[in-house]
Amino acid sequence: MITNDDDDDDDDDDDDDDDVNPWSSSSLSKYILIKIYRFIILPVVLHGCETWSFTLREERRLRVLENKVLRRIFGPKRDEVTGE
């Protein structure tokens, strides 16, 4: 028999509030975020790259990843004249 108990743990869906995103955290300096990227994330991404058959597609994807991370740290670049 299937029952729908409302008394089940409601904590399962509320875990999103406790997640901390270091890229959008103002408590970490840009210097620390760059160090995290260079010494933790980049080595994980490039692990085993000596054996890859590196194509232009992979090179572009790595550049896109790096640009996304840097945009998260520094924010989007704005044109000083137009403000866009």
C-alpha positions in Angstrom: 0.0 0.0 0.0 1.4 3.4 -1.0 0.8 6.3 1.4 1.6 9.9 1.1 3.0 11.0 4.4 3.6 14.8 4.7 5.7 14.1 7.8 8.7 12.8 5.8 12.0 14.7 6.0 11.5 18.0 4.3 15.2 18.7 4.5 15.9 16.9 1.2 14.6 19.8 -1.0 16.0 22.6 1.2 19.7 21.8 0.7 19.9 24.4 -2.1 19.9 27.2 0.5 23.0 25.8 2.2 25.1 25.5 -1.0 27.9 28.0 -1.3 29.1 29.1 -4.7 32.7 30.3 -4.3 32.5 32.1 -7.7 29.7 34.4 -6.6 30.9 34.7 -3.0 32.0 38.2 -2.0 33.8 36.9 1.0 36.6 35.5 -1.2 39.0 37.9 -2.9 39.7 37.7 -6.6 43.3 36.7 -5.8 42.1 33.6 -3.8 39.6 32.7 -6.6 42.4 32.9 -9.2 44.5 30.7 -7.0 41.7 28.2 -6.7 41.3 28.1 -10.4 45.0 27.8 -11.2 45.9 25.2 -8.5 42.8 23.1 -8.2 40.4 23.4 -11.1 42.9 23.7 -14.0 44.9 20.6 -13.0 41.8 18.5 -12.7 40.5 19.7 -16.2 43.9 19.0 -17.8 44.6 15.7 -16.1 45.9 13.3 -18.7 46.1 15.9 -21.4 49.5 14.5 -22.5 47.6 11.5 -24.1 44.8 13.5 -25.7 44.6 13.8 -29.4 44.1 17.5 -29.2 41.8 19.0 -31.8 40.7 22.6 -32.4 37.4 21.8 -30.8 39.0 20.8 -27.5 41.2 23.8 -27.6 38.1 26.0 -28.1 36.3 24.3 -25.3 39.2 24.9 -22.9 39.3 28.5 -23.9 35.5 28.8 -23.3 35.9 27.2 -19.9 38.7 29.6 -18.9 36.7 32.6 -20.1 33.6 31.5 -18.1 35.7 31.1 -15.0 37.4 34.5 -15.4 34.0 36.2 -16.2 32.6 34.7 -12.9 35.6 36.0 -11.0 35.9 39.5 -12.6 32.5 40.0 -14.0 31.7 40.7 -17.6 33.9 43.3 -19.4 32.1 46.5 -20.1 32.9 49.1 -22.7 33.9 52.3 -20.9 32.4 54.5 -23.5 29.0 52.9 -24.1 28.6 51.1 -20.8 27.7 47.8 -22.5 
